[in-house]
Amino acid sequence: MSVHWVYIIECDDGSLYTGYTTDVERRVREHDRGEGAKYTRGRTPVELVYTEQFESKSAAMSREYELKQLSRAEKERLVEGGEA
């Protein structure tokens, strides 16, 4: 059974990017090399600041959508250990 992750990275320009993957370390490396999402290209280096683990892809994708709807302030509270 594979593990599914939702993650937030902070880009070099201070922006936050939320994504989904089954391998967080690989995906962060891809973002760092400019091979990740179009949004993160040119905003490297990136730093992983938050992860959530899920047992199903559908649960992870649903949570990714929820996180993408949050304001920056809400995402910052989540990253800092608060509720979102």
C-alpha positions, -999 to +999 in steps of 0.1 A: +000+000+000+015+034-010+015+065+012+002+097-002+014+132+009+002+167+007+031+192+012+038+229+014+071+244+003+083+279+007+099+293-024+129+316-024+106+346-030+087+338+002+056+324-015+040+291-005+032+263-029+010+233-020+012+200-038+006+163-037+031+134-041+038+098-031+075+107-024+081+140-007+119+140-008+120+133-046+093+159-053+112+186-033+144+178-052+124+181-085+112+216-074+147+226-064+160+216-099+133+236-116+116+203-128+086+206-105+055+226-110+056+255-134+049+279-105+080+269-086+104+272-116+125+304-111+115+305-074+143+282-062+156+271-039+126+258-021+122+246+015+098+220+027+078+235+056+047+212+060+035+177+053+004+156+059+002+119+053-028+100+039-037+063+031-055+071-001-049+093-031-084+106-030-081+118+006-048+135-001-061+152-032-091+164-013-069+179+014-046+195-012-076+212-027-087+224+008-052+238+015-051+256-018-082+275-008-067+288+024-054+324+026-017+329+031-023+338+068-042+305+073-014+285+056+012+303+078-008+293+110-009+257+097+028+256+091+035+271+125+015+242+141-019+258+144-052+248+129-063+257+095 
